[in-house]
Amino acid sequence: MSNDVRIPEDLYEGDEDSVITAWLASDGARVKQGALIAEIMTAKVQHEMIAPASGILKILKQQDEVVTKGTVIGQIS
């Protein structure tokens, strides 16, 4: 079973788009639950994305891609 890495609906106020500024773990890397794996930016504010589970990361959205709240940017299985 895989766990989605999703931009939380309550991460920031408003409906602005975000940009993935960095993946801190590589595609195919083993990550631990609670580890910092990515950073996104919304309206000049940097937000951290934390691994929701332990396992192997599959990146679905690349660095510099524009994403919105609720978007699945990766999966951990």
Secondary structure, 3 states (H helix, E strand, C coil): CCEEEECCCCCCCCCCCEEEEEECCCCCCEECCCCEEEEEEECCEEEEEECCCCEEEEECCCCCCEECCCCEEEEEC
